[in-house]
Amino acid sequence: MRKAFATRLAVALCLATSGYIHAQLYVRGYHAIPTIGTSFRWDAAASFAVAALLLVGSPLLLRLAAAGLCLSGLAGFTVSRTIGLFGFTERGWQPAPQALLSVLAWIVALALLLTSFLSERRHRGERHDTLSEPVRA
């Protein structure tokens, strides 16, 4: 049980970190970029909300929301550095260090979510196998 809470706490910290970075960038000038500014504001709000909810519990839907935030953030990051996103493009790891920190937070959160999901699935499988074995006297 402690391991599950530690994982939830770590994922929540990753999401809160990303949310803080996006809020900071929004305030420092991204608010003036059409569509992108609004996306940064919503990302920050959603990241903080999901992080707070993860501290209370972690139903599957909430963990999927956390993974979705991370995947959408990584997708937006990649698209904004390749073909552009809503006419907005960035280069490399700019703004530094925020870009790198956000990417690391998303990747760590995804790795933790995937690991916990696989562990939970394996645990359920072991429990099911134990329950289905015939009793021998």
Residue pairs with C-beta under 8 A, 6 or more apart in sequence:
4 58
4 116
7 112
7 115
7 116
8 54
8 55
8 58
9 54
9 55
10 108
10 109
10 112
11 51
11 54
11 63
11 66
11 109
11 112
11 113
12 50
12 51
12 52
12 54
12 55
13 51
14 70
14 105
14 106
14 108
14 109
14 112
15 47
15 48
15 50
15 51
15 54
15 66
15 69
15 70
15 105
15 109
16 47
16 48
16 51
17 101
17 102
17 105
18 43
18 47
18 69
18 70
18 73
18 102
18 105
18 106
18 109
19 43
19 44
19 45
19 46
19 47
19 48
19 51
20 44
21 98
21 101
21 102
21 105
22 40
22 41
22 43
22 44
22 47
22 102
23 40
23 41
23 44
24 98
25 40
25 95
25 98
26 37
26 40
26 41
26 44
30 36
30 37
30 40
31 37
31 40
31 41
33 88
34 86
34 87
35 86
35 88
36 80
36 85
36 86
36 88
39 76
43 69
43 72
43 73
46 65
46 69
47 69
50 62
50 65
50 66
50 69
53 62
54 62
54 63
54 66
63 113
63 116
63 117
66 109
66 113
67 109
67 110
67 113
70 106
70 107
70 109
70 110
70 113
71 106
71 110
73 102
73 106
74 103
74 106
74 107
76 85
77 99
77 102
77 103
79 85
80 88
80 89
80 90
81 89
81 90
81 91
81 92
90 99
92 99
93 99
93 100
